[in-house]
Structures are given as C-alpha cells and as structure tokens.
C-alpha cells in the first residue's frame, strides 16, 4: 500500500512539474514575443531619432550659413552707407558734366556743319549727310550721351584724316551735269579735277568758290597724282599747281 501511495505521489509530482514547465515555456515565449515587439518599437524610435538628428544637423548648418550671410550683408550695407556721400557727390558731378557736354556736342556739330559749308567741295554729299546724321543723333533720346559723343568724335577723326591723305574718286562735275570727271584731293590744301579723256584739268579756288581751268601742261602731273592715289604707280614726288592769293583773285 505504501509503495502504491509513493508511486502515485511521484506520478502526480511529475505531472505537476510538466505543467509548470509548459507554463514557463509559454511565459518565456510570450516574453520573447513581447520583447520582439518592444525591439521593433525601439528600432522605429531609433530611426526617427536618427532622422530628427539629421534634420537638426541640416538646420544647424543652414542657420550658421545664414548667420554668416547676414554678417557679410551687414558689412556690405555698412560699407555702402559710407559710400553714399561719395556717390551723391559723383552724381552731382555727372549732372554738372552733362550740362556742360550737351552744349559742347551741339557746338561741335554746328562747327562741323560750317566747316563742310565753307570747305572745298570734296565728298560734299557724303560729308553733309554725316553732319545731318549727327544732328539726328543728338535729338534722339534713345541714343545715350556717351554714344552720341563717340559718334561726333569719330566724325571729327574722319575730317582730320582728310588732311593727311591722297584721294581720288569719280563723280559728276556738278549736280545735274552729265559731265563725269575724276576728282583729286591732296590733303586739305588742294582739290583738282580732270576729264576722263585726260585733256582738261582744273583746281578749286576756295576763296572765290569756283573752279579754275589749268593750262594743259599740268594735265600730266594731275594724271600722275591720280594714278598714285589709285595705287597704280609707286609713290613719288608730285609737282602740282597751287593757287596764289593773286591767282585766286
């Protein structure tokens, strides 16, 4: 009987231990499952934390850059404030300069207009048109003052160049005239013409505003000068007739 009781107790104890073990296993499994869920949450929090840290780092960098920019801007503004009096002075000087330059430009154009009118009539139409263009430029508000002044100076340079060049061109002897001749300009001191058959030559009398026919002996010299101007012969000394004060009268 005693053995039976002991055996029964041992069996009951074994069954009780197996039940406890199963319970423990269940508790461990549940704990592991809860641990895994907790780890997932921890991972999410870590990812969010890293993301927030990266955003913070970016914002911190942008903030430092903005502070640096603001500092540079303050220095720039401070420098500009110091430059304002100088700029105001320069502006006043520019206004005063404009007031002086505008009348000067008109005077220069009028002077050139008078020069073309009283000068020898070489390239008369071309030079007159150049003066008219300058007058038009001065009345055109779309053209800057600097550009207007530049065009006037360019025109004066062209006029100045006439004094040191030899030029020949073919044109009508007079407007509306059927007679065509070769005109020869020697610097600004003499202006000639020669007929195309080389048989007639003349010189312009600037004082009396008229042409004077030259003696035939000068035809060869005029022809030579024309060839030199056209670069058909090498440069050489020229012997050309000029008007004396007595001859002009």
Secondary structure, DSSP 8 states (H G I E B T S, - for coil): -HHHHHHHHHHHHHHHHHHHHHHHHHHHHHHHHHHHHHHHHHHHHHHHHHHHHHHHHHHHHHHHHHHHHHHHHHHHHHHHHHHHHHHHHHHHHHHHHHHHHHHHHHHHHHHHHHHHHHS--TTHHHHHHHHHHHHHHHT-TTS-HHHHHHHHHHHHHHHHHGGG-EEEEEEESSTT---EEEEEEETTTEEEEEETTS--EEEEETTTTEEEE--GGGHHHHHHHHHHHTTSS-----------HHHH-
